[in-house]
Amino acid sequence: MRSPLKNKLLRNPGQSLDQYMLDVVLDEGVIYIFIASFVCLLAFTNWGYYFTQTVPNPWAMTFIAIAVVLYCLYKIKKTLKKIVKLKQGRDGERAVGQYLESLREQGVKVFHDLPGDNFNLDHVLIALSGIYVIETKTYSKPDKGETRIIFTGDTLIHHNGFKDDKPLVQVKAGANWLKQLIKESTGRDIDVKKVVLFPGWFIEPTAESKQSDVWVLNPKALPSFIANSQKRLSSEDVNLVAYHLSRFVRAAS
């Protein structure tokens, strides 16, 4: 029997994080569950032998089992925290991805989870106003206080005063990589707009941020930013880039 699907499917939002979570569970979770279960089995078996007076006192194995189980519980707890964080990031990418899907009605080409060299681009949009690389950051909100991020143009200042420029550096690197990929596949030298989205957060731009080549936004603000941008590509350009990106994603999957 042959599958009726001839082409490989395009990637879903958060697909890389789904795979990474599975790797974390298998590499950092299951092994400790197995070890803890194994030493408990040894201790239980030795107690059985002890009560039947066929082996020496099993206290030593019991103490070893307790120590190993406590260590494994510690590692499992760390793994669960890591999985929760990854799940939050995955869910953020999915939520933004579903939101971006509505842009297809405006003729925008939407790609999710574009695989690169040991990294991935969360979302790529191809519109008449240009090509957009979108990095989604899903941060937990504080129990109290403002859910606000200040964008100064070269850094992000969080509600607790923490300064961070990693999302900006990350999206710039992704945009440069995508620009080179498009140039190699289509022969067109097209600038790529850099966008960082923070679901659920209020973004407060400073006057200096207007000089930045990166948009930092709440996802709900993105459609209006795109709609108000000047037309830079023709319909032929949009279809050409979308075609080559589709081929690249299917080949990489």
HELIX and SHEET records of a PDB file:
HELIX    1   1 GLN A   15  VAL A   24  1                                  10    
HELIX    2   2 VAL A   25  GLY A   29  3                                   5    
HELIX    3   3 VAL A   30  PHE A   51  1                                  22    
HELIX    4   4 TRP A   59  GLU A  101  1                                  43    
HELIX    5   5 SER A  102  GLN A  106  5                                   5    
HELIX    6   6 LYS A  166  THR A  186  1                                  21    
HELIX    7   7 ALA A  207  GLN A  211  5                                   5    
HELIX    8   8 PRO A  219  ALA A  221  5                                   3    
HELIX    9   9 LEU A  222  ALA A  227  1                                   6    
HELIX   10  10 SER A  235  ALA A  252  1                                  18    
SHEET    1   A 5 LYS A 109  PRO A 115  0                                        
SHEET    2   A 5 ASN A 120  ALA A 127 -1                                        
SHEET    3   A 5 GLY A 130  THR A 136 -1                                        
SHEET    4   A 5 VAL A 192  LEU A 197  1                                        
SHEET    5   A 5 VAL A 214  LEU A 217  1                                        
SHEET    1   B 4 LYS A 163  ASP A 164  0                                        
SHEET    2   B 4 LEU A 156  ILE A 157 -1                                        
SHEET    3   B 4 ARG A 148  PHE A 151 -1                                        
SHEET    4   B 4 PHE A 202  PRO A 205  1                                        
END                                                                             
